[in-house]
Amino acid sequence: MQSKRKKRLFKALYLAAVMLIVLTLGLLQAFCPLRTLVPAYALPARAEGEMRLHFLDVGQADCTLVEFPDGDVLVIDGGDGSFYGKTKVARYLKGLAPTAVSLLLTHADIDHYGGFTQLFDMFDIKTLYLPAVPSENAAYKRLLERAQEANCAMQPLSRYGVISRPSGAYVNCISPYSAGETDENDASAVLWISYGGVNALLCGDISASREERLMTEYSFDETLFDKQGFPVRLPQTHILKVAHHGAKTSSSKQWLSFLGAEKAIVSCGRGNAYSHPAEETLNNLSVAGCEIYRTDELGDITISVYNGGYAVQTNLSESHA
C-alpha cells in the first residue's frame, strides 16, 4: 500500500515538474522572444560597399545568405530543420545584424526550407519568395501558414523574376520558365547574382538535362534571360554553387566548360548517405579548372565581393568568436 502511494506521489511530482517546465518555456517565449535567447555568432562587420555570399554548413542541406551592400539579407533556402541546421542559420543571421530579411525557397524539398519557419519567430520577414512548383507536404503548408500569420508578402519566383538593390547588386531568376513543371528538382530556381562585375550562379537541384536546356536557350539568344536592364551572361560566371550537393546527375562537362567558373561551392554533409559529392562531379569540376570548396570539409564558406574583385574565406564565425 505504501509502495502504491509512493508511486502516485512520484507520478504527481513528475507531472508537476513537466508542467512547470512547459510553463517556464512559455513565459520565456512571451517575455524573452526567441531572438533574444539565441546567441549571435561574432562575425566581422561588412565593409562599406561590400557584398558577401555566405554558404553555410548545414549538413546534407542548403542555405545561402546574400548580404547586400545596404545591409539587407536574402536567405536562399533554410536548411532541413534539424536542430543543428536551425541553430546555425539563426545564430549566423543574427550575427549579421541585417537591416531587413527576405527568404527565397528554390524548390519545395524539406532540406531546403525546413529551417525557415523558425526565422519568422526571430525576424520581421519582408518577403517570402516561393518556388514555381509548390508541395502538398504538411511542413510546407505550415510554412505558408506561418508567413500569413506574420503578414509577410509571398511572391512566386520563376524566370524573369528580379530582386534588385540600390547598390546595383541584383538576383535574376533564369529558371524555371513557368509553373508547368513536373520534376521538382528541375523546377528549382536557378539564380544569377551579380555585383560590381562579379557573377555567381546558384543551381538548386537541377539535373544535366536542365543544364543542357539553359545552354541551348542561351546559345540561341544570349540576351534571353535579361530583364529590366539586369543582364545575365552565363559564360562570365565566376562563382558556381554546384547543383544538387554535387550529385552525378548534374554538373556535366559541357555545362562546366560553358560557364567557365573559377570557384565551385559544394554544399553537402559529412559522411552523407548519398556519397555526395560524386567522384564524377569532382573530376568534371577539376577538368573544368574550378577550385572546389566543400562545406563538409571547410565548414561555412564566405565570398566577399568588393571593388570589382572577390575573396574566399572560411568559418568567419569561428575565427571571430
C-alpha positions as CSV (number, residue, x, y, z in Angstrom):
1,M,0.0,0.0,0.0
2,Q,2.8,2.4,1.0
3,S,4.6,1.5,-2.3
4,K,1.5,2.5,-4.3
5,R,1.3,5.8,-2.5
6,K,5.0,6.4,-3.3
7,K,4.4,5.7,-7.0
8,R,1.4,8.1,-7.1
9,L,3.4,10.7,-5.3
10,F,6.3,10.3,-7.8
11,K,3.9,10.5,-10.7
12,A,2.3,13.6,-9.4
13,L,5.7,15.2,-8.8
14,Y,6.9,14.2,-12.3
15,L,3.7,15.8,-13.9
16,A,4.1,18.9,-11.8
17,A,7.8,19.2,-12.9
18,V,6.8,18.8,-16.6
19,M,4.1,21.4,-16.3
20,L,6.5,23.8,-14.6
21,I,9.0,23.4,-17.4
22,V,6.3,23.9,-20.1
23,L,5.0,27.0,-18.2
24,T,8.5,28.4,-17.8
25,L,9.3,27.9,-21.5
26,G,6.0,29.6,-22.4
27,L,6.8,32.6,-20.1
28,L,10.3,32.8,-21.5
29,Q,8.9,32.9,-25.1
30,A,6.3,35.5,-24.1
31,F,8.7,37.9,-22.2
32,C,12.0,36.9,-23.8
33,P,11.4,36.4,-27.5
34,L,13.4,33.7,-29.3
35,R,15.6,36.3,-30.9
36,T,17.0,37.3,-27.5
37,L,17.6,33.7,-26.4
38,V,19.6,32.5,-29.4
39,P,23.2,33.9,-29.2
40,A,24.6,35.6,-32.3
41,Y,27.8,34.5,-33.9
42,A,30.6,37.1,-33.6
43,L,31.0,37.9,-37.3
44,P,33.3,40.6,-38.8
45,A,31.4,43.7,-39.9
46,R,30.8,44.1,-43.6
47,A,32.9,46.9,-45.2
48,E,31.2,49.9,-46.9
49,G,30.2,48.8,-50.5
50,E,30.9,45.1,-49.8
51,M,28.6,42.3,-50.7
52,R,29.0,38.9,-49.1
53,L,27.7,35.4,-50.0
54,H,27.7,33.1,-47.1
55,F,27.3,29.4,-47.9
56,L,26.5,27.8,-44.6
57,D,27.5,24.3,-43.4
58,V,24.0,22.9,-42.6
59,G,24.8,19.2,-43.2
60,Q,23.1,17.5,-46.1
61,A,21.0,20.5,-46.9
62,D,21.3,24.0,-48.4
63,C,21.4,27.5,-47.1
64,T,23.0,30.6,-48.7
65,L,22.8,34.1,-47.2
66,V,23.2,37.0,-49.6
67,E,24.3,40.0,-47.6
68,F,23.8,43.0,-49.8
69,P,25.9,46.2,-49.6
70,D,22.9,48.1,-48.0
71,G,22.7,45.6,-45.1
72,D,19.6,43.7,-46.3
73,V,19.9,39.9,-46.3
74,L,18.3,37.4,-48.6
75,V,18.2,33.8,-47.2
76,I,18.2,31.4,-50.1
77,D,17.0,28.1,-48.7
78,G,17.0,27.5,-45.0
79,G,18.4,24.0,-44.2
80,D,16.5,20.9,-43.3
81,G,15.0,22.0,-40.0
82,S,17.3,19.8,-37.9
83,F,18.4,21.3,-34.5
84,Y,21.9,21.8,-35.8
85,G,20.8,23.4,-39.0
86,K,18.2,25.7,-37.4
87,T,20.6,26.9,-34.8
88,K,23.4,27.6,-37.3
89,V,21.1,29.6,-39.6
90,A,19.6,31.6,-36.7
91,R,22.8,32.4,-35.0
92,Y,24.6,33.3,-38.2
93,L,21.8,35.5,-39.5
94,K,21.6,37.2,-36.1
95,G,25.3,37.8,-36.2
96,L,25.0,39.7,-39.5
97,A,22.5,42.1,-37.8
98,P,20.5,42.7,-41.1
99,T,18.5,45.8,-41.8
100,A,15.9,43.6,-43.4
101,V,15.4,39.9,-44.1
102,S,13.7,38.1,-47.0
103,L,13.5,34.4,-47.7
104,L,13.8,32.6,-51.0
105,L,12.9,28.9,-51.5
106,T,14.5,27.4,-54.6
107,H,12.2,24.4,-54.5
108,A,10.0,22.6,-52.1
109,D,12.3,19.9,-50.7
110,I,12.4,19.8,-46.9
111,D,16.2,20.0,-46.9
112,H,15.8,23.5,-48.5
113,Y,13.1,25.0,-46.3
114,G,13.0,23.1,-43.0
115,G,14.6,26.0,-41.1
116,F,12.5,28.8,-42.5
117,T,9.6,28.6,-40.0
118,Q,11.8,29.4,-37.0
119,L,13.1,32.6,-38.7
120,F,9.6,34.1,-38.5
121,D,9.9,33.9,-34.7
122,M,13.2,35.8,-34.8
123,F,12.9,38.4,-37.6
124,D,10.4,40.5,-39.3
125,I,10.5,38.8,-42.7
126,K,9.9,41.2,-45.5
127,T,9.1,38.8,-48.4
128,L,8.9,35.0,-48.9
129,Y,9.8,34.1,-52.5
130,L,8.1,30.8,-53.3
131,P,9.1,28.1,-55.8
132,A,7.2,27.6,-59.1
133,V,6.1,24.1,-58.0
134,P,4.5,24.0,-54.5
135,S,4.3,21.0,-52.3
136,E,1.5,19.2,-50.5
137,N,3.8,18.4,-47.6
138,A,2.4,19.3,-44.2
139,A,5.6,21.1,-43.3
140,Y,5.4,23.3,-46.4
141,K,1.8,24.1,-45.7
142,R,2.8,25.2,-42.2
143,L,5.5,27.5,-43.7
144,L,2.8,29.2,-45.7
145,E,0.5,29.5,-42.7
146,R,3.3,31.0,-40.6
147,A,4.1,33.5,-43.4
148,Q,0.4,34.5,-43.5
149,E,0.3,34.9,-39.7
150,A,3.3,37.2,-39.9
151,N,1.7,39.3,-42.6
152,C,4.7,38.5,-44.8
153,A,4.4,39.2,-48.6
154,M,4.6,36.0,-50.6
155,Q,5.7,36.0,-54.2
156,P,6.2,33.1,-56.6
157,L,9.5,33.2,-58.4
158,S,10.3,31.9,-61.9
159,R,12.1,33.2,-65.0
160,Y,12.4,37.0,-65.3
161,G,11.9,37.5,-61.6
162,V,14.4,40.0,-60.4
163,I,15.4,41.2,-56.9
164,S,17.5,44.4,-57.2
165,R,19.2,46.7,-54.7
166,P,20.1,50.4,-54.8
167,S,23.8,49.4,-54.7
168,G,23.5,47.8,-58.2
169,A,23.5,44.2,-56.8
170,Y,20.8,42.0,-58.2
171,V,19.4,38.5,-58.3
172,N,18.0,37.3,-61.6
173,C,16.0,34.1,-61.8
174,I,16.7,32.3,-65.1
175,S,14.8,29.1,-64.5
176,P,12.2,27.5,-64.4
177,Y,10.2,29.2,-67.2
178,S,6.8,28.6,-65.6
179,A,4.8,26.7,-63.0
180,G,4.0,24.0,-65.6
181,E,6.9,21.8,-64.4
182,T,6.6,18.2,-63.3
183,D,10.1,17.5,-61.9
184,E,10.6,19.3,-58.6
185,N,14.4,19.3,-58.9
186,D,14.5,20.6,-62.4
187,A,11.9,23.2,-61.3
188,S,14.5,24.6,-58.9
189,A,15.1,28.4,-59.1
190,V,18.4,28.9,-60.9
191,L,19.7,32.3,-59.7
192,W,22.2,34.7,-61.3
193,I,23.7,37.0,-58.6
194,S,25.7,40.0,-59.9
195,Y,27.5,42.9,-58.2
196,G,30.4,45.0,-59.3
197,G,31.3,42.8,-62.3
198,V,31.5,39.6,-60.2
199,N,28.9,37.0,-61.0
200,A,27.6,33.9,-59.1
201,L,25.3,31.2,-60.4
202,L,23.3,29.1,-57.9
203,C,21.8,26.0,-59.4
204,G,19.5,24.5,-56.8
205,D,19.0,20.8,-57.5
206,I,18.7,20.9,-61.3
207,S,19.9,17.9,-63.4
208,A,22.1,17.8,-66.5
209,S,19.0,17.9,-68.7
210,R,18.1,21.3,-67.4
211,E,21.7,22.5,-67.7
212,E,21.6,21.4,-71.4
213,R,18.3,23.3,-71.9
214,L,19.7,26.5,-70.4
215,M,22.8,26.2,-72.6
216,T,20.7,25.7,-75.7
217,E,18.5,28.7,-74.9
218,Y,21.4,31.0,-74.2
219,S,23.2,29.9,-77.3
220,F,20.1,30.8,-79.3
221,D,20.0,34.3,-77.8
222,E,22.4,35.5,-75.1
223,T,20.0,38.2,-74.0
224,L,17.2,35.7,-73.4
225,F,17.5,35.9,-69.6
226,D,17.9,39.7,-69.4
227,K,15.1,41.5,-67.6
228,Q,14.6,45.2,-66.7
229,G,18.2,46.1,-67.6
230,F,19.7,43.3,-65.4
231,P,21.8,41.2,-67.8
232,V,22.8,37.5,-67.4
233,R,26.0,36.4,-69.2
234,L,26.4,32.7,-68.3
235,P,30.0,32.3,-69.8
236,Q,31.1,35.1,-67.4
237,T,30.3,33.1,-64.3
238,H,33.0,33.5,-61.6
239,I,31.4,31.5,-58.7
240,L,29.3,28.4,-59.2
241,K,27.1,26.8,-56.5
242,V,27.2,23.3,-57.7
243,A,23.8,21.7,-58.3
244,H,22.2,19.0,-56.0
245,H,25.0,18.8,-53.5
246,G,27.4,17.6,-56.2
247,A,25.3,14.7,-57.4
248,K,26.5,12.9,-60.5
249,T,23.1,13.7,-62.2
250,S,24.3,17.3,-62.6
251,S,27.4,19.3,-63.5
252,S,28.1,17.9,-66.9
253,K,31.5,18.5,-68.6
254,Q,29.7,20.6,-71.2
255,W,27.9,22.8,-68.7
256,L,31.0,23.5,-66.6
257,S,33.1,24.3,-69.7
258,F,30.3,26.6,-70.9
259,L,30.2,28.5,-67.6
260,G,34.0,28.7,-67.1
261,A,33.6,29.3,-63.4
262,E,36.7,29.9,-61.3
263,K,35.3,28.7,-57.9
264,A,32.8,25.9,-57.2
265,I,30.9,25.7,-53.9
266,V,29.5,22.3,-52.9
267,S,27.0,22.1,-50.0
268,C,26.9,18.7,-48.5
269,G,27.0,16.8,-45.2
270,R,29.9,14.9,-43.8
271,G,29.6,11.2,-44.5
272,N,26.2,11.6,-46.1
273,A,24.2,8.6,-47.2
274,Y,24.2,9.8,-50.8
275,S,28.0,9.9,-51.2
276,H,27.8,13.5,-52.3
277,P,29.7,14.9,-53.9
278,A,30.1,12.2,-56.5
279,E,33.7,11.5,-57.8
280,E,32.5,12.0,-61.3
281,T,31.3,15.5,-60.4
282,L,34.6,16.3,-58.6
283,N,36.5,15.1,-61.7
284,N,34.4,17.2,-64.0
285,L,35.0,20.3,-61.9
286,S,38.7,19.7,-61.8
287,V,38.9,19.2,-65.5
288,A,37.0,22.5,-66.0
289,G,39.6,24.3,-63.9
290,C,37.3,25.0,-60.9
291,E,38.8,25.5,-57.5
292,I,36.5,23.4,-55.3
293,Y,35.2,24.4,-51.8
294,R,33.1,21.9,-49.8
295,T,31.1,22.7,-46.7
296,D,31.6,19.1,-45.4
297,E,35.4,19.8,-45.4
298,L,35.7,23.5,-44.8
299,G,32.5,24.4,-42.8
300,D,30.9,27.8,-43.7
301,I,32.3,29.4,-46.8
302,T,32.1,33.2,-47.4
303,I,32.8,35.0,-50.6
304,S,33.4,38.8,-50.2
305,V,32.7,40.9,-53.3
306,Y,34.4,44.3,-53.2
307,N,35.9,46.8,-55.6
308,G,35.3,44.6,-58.6
309,G,37.0,41.6,-57.2
310,Y,36.3,38.8,-54.7
311,A,37.9,36.7,-52.0
312,V,37.0,33.4,-50.4
313,Q,37.1,33.0,-46.6
314,T,36.0,30.1,-44.4
315,N,34.5,29.9,-40.9
316,L,34.1,33.5,-40.1
317,S,32.1,32.6,-37.0
318,E,34.9,30.5,-35.6
319,S,37.7,32.9,-36.4
320,H,35.9,35.8,-34.8
321,A,34.2,34.1,-31.8
